[in-house]
Amino acid sequence: MPATTETVKAVVYNRVPRVTPDFWLIKLMAVTMGETAADYLNVQMGVGLTATSLIMSVVLAGALIWQFAQKRYVPAAYWLSVVLISIVGTLITDNLVDNLNVPLVDTTIGFAIALALTFLLWFQTERTLSIHSIFTGRREAFYWLAILFTFALGTAAGDLVAEKFALGYLATGVLFGMVIISLTIGYFFLGLDPVLGFWLVYILTRPLGASFGDLMSQPTQYGGLGLGTIITSAIFLAAIVAIVVFMSLRHEGEEFVEIWEDGDLAAANENESLASAGEEG
């Protein structure tokens, strides 16, 4: 890295992973598992929607405390938080629709506005929305708040599309997969803004993963493969754990940020995010 350049003040840890194919693979599996795990707790175990929401919110809070304490990207802490926040985001939407009878259209619009306001406040405060410079607690807080709203919005939008067009699980998954492929083509060949492209795909992987989770777990008479929520959740949990262990051993996904401004250097020092020279490579 060009960290020895005189104008570079320091090199810091990015607290979230570099976006790689592994990132999208494990994110999609985390979403799929989040859908089936929420269904298992809510329906199969008979915990109920409200109790499940409260329990998972407390567990998520604990995971985020662990994640924020790392002050760098640690695969186990980060991906545990992603799995749990996918469950909580889904449950928030389900509570609004099922318990409070808020229409899916209103829920979708509401979360889209909430996400837009989060981005607006994030940019006004930090002057950037880049996921490659999450090296302070405040930026990380904006990041996770945006993640929460993407899951809630993805749940609402996915359910709205499935309800509006009465598509089956496979057809719904293929539909969202085609949109994601179109955005990928737009990014690589048509100049789609990388920040916009990232967050759009992040939103769309939620209904994509949920569709395939339902396809695998739901009974055959309802268009599923009949594996059940326990087996489906176990399959994806095992795959997630295997990839996280692999990423941890190889330090895959780690990213460093070059600090050029004195203000950013002060923020990095305050947040204890500085990387030692020996760890830059």
Residue pairs with C-beta under 8 A, 6 or more apart in sequence:
1 11
1 256
1 258
1 280
1 281
2 8
2 258
3 11
3 258
3 277
3 280
7 260
8 258
8 259
8 260
9 259
9 260
9 261
9 262
9 264
9 265
10 258
10 259
10 265
10 268
10 274
10 275
11 256
11 257
11 258
11 259
11 274
11 275
11 277
11 280
12 135
12 256
12 257
12 259
12 268
12 273
12 274
12 275
13 71
13 72
13 73
13 135
13 254
13 255
13 256
13 257
13 273
13 274
13 275
14 72
14 73
14 132
14 133
14 134
14 135
14 254
14 255
14 256
14 257
15 70
15 71
15 72
15 73
15 134
15 135
15 139
15 140
15 143
15 273
16 73
16 78
16 131
16 134
16 140
16 143
16 255
17 23
17 73
17 75
17 78
17 247
17 253
17 254
17 255
18 132
18 253
18 254
18 255
19 131
19 198
20 252
20 253
22 243
22 247
22 252
22 253
23 253
24 201
24 205
25 243
26 79
26 240
26 243
26 244
26 247
27 82
27 202
27 205
28 205
28 208
28 209
29 209
29 236
29 239
29 240
29 243
30 79
30 82
30 83
30 86
30 209
30 236
30 240
31 86
31 151
31 154
31 205
31 206
31 208
31 209
31 210
31 213
32 209
32 210
32 212
32 213
32 216
32 232
32 236
33 83
33 86
33 213
33 232
33 233
33 236
33 237
33 240
34 83
34 84
34 86
34 87
34 89
34 90
34 151
34 209
35 86
35 90
35 209
35 210
35 213
35 214
36 213
36 214
36 216
36 217
36 229
36 232
36 233
36 236
37 83
37 87
37 229
37 233
38 52
38 56
38 87
38 90
38 91
38 94
39 217
39 229
40 229
40 230
40 233
41 47
41 52
41 55
41 56
42 48
42 49
42 52
42 91
42 94
43 229
44 229
44 230
47 55
49 91
49 94
49 95
49 98
49 99
50 95
50 99
52 91
53 88
53 91
53 92
53 94
53 95
56 84
56 87
56 88
56 91
57 88
57 91
59 84
60 81
60 84
60 85
60 87
60 88
63 77
63 80
63 81
63 84
64 81
64 85
64 144
66 77
66 80
66 81
67 74
67 77
67 78
67 80
67 81
67 144
68 137
68 140
70 77
71 271
71 272
71 273
72 254
72 273
72 275
73 253
73 254
73 255
74 248
75 244
75 247
75 248
75 252
75 253
76 244
76 248
79 240
79 244
81 144
82 147
83 240
85 144
85 147
85 148
85 151
86 151
86 206
88 148
88 151
89 147
89 148
89 149
89 150
89 151
89 152
89 154
89 155
89 206
90 151
90 152
90 155
90 210
92 148
92 152
93 107
93 111
93 152
93 155
93 156
93 159
94 155
96 102
96 107
97 103
97 104
97 107
97 156
97 159
102 110
104 156
104 159
104 160
104 163
105 160
107 156
108 153
108 156
108 157
108 160
111 149
111 152
111 153
111 156
112 153
114 149
114 152
114 153
115 146
115 149
115 150
115 153
115 203
118 142
118 145
118 146
118 149
119 129
119 146
119 199
121 142
122 129
122 139
122 142
122 146
123 129
125 138
125 142
126 138
126 139
126 142
129 195
130 195
131 143
131 195
131 198
132 255
132 257
133 139
133 257
134 140
134 143
135 257
135 264
135 267
135 268
135 271
135 273
136 267
136 268
136 270
136 271
136 273
137 271
146 199
147 202
150 199
150 202
150 203
150 206
151 206
153 203
153 206
154 203
154 204
154 205
154 206
154 207
154 210
155 206
155 207
155 210
157 203
157 207
158 172
158 176
158 206
158 207
158 210
158 211
159 207
161 167
161 172
161 175
161 176
161 207
162 172
162 207
162 211
167 175
168 223
169 211
169 212
169 214
169 215
169 218
169 223
169 224
170 211
170 215
170 223
172 207
172 211
173 208
173 211
173 212
173 215
176 204
176 207
176 208
176 211
177 208
179 204
180 201
180 204
180 205
180 208
183 192
183 197
183 200
183 201
183 204
184 197
184 201
186 192
186 197
187 194
187 197
213 232
213 236
214 224
215 223
215 224
215 225
216 224
216 225
216 227
216 232
216 235
217 224
217 225
217 227
217 228
217 229
217 231
217 232
217 233
218 224
218 225
218 226
219 226
220 226
227 235
246 252
247 253
256 275
256 280
259 265
259 268
268 274
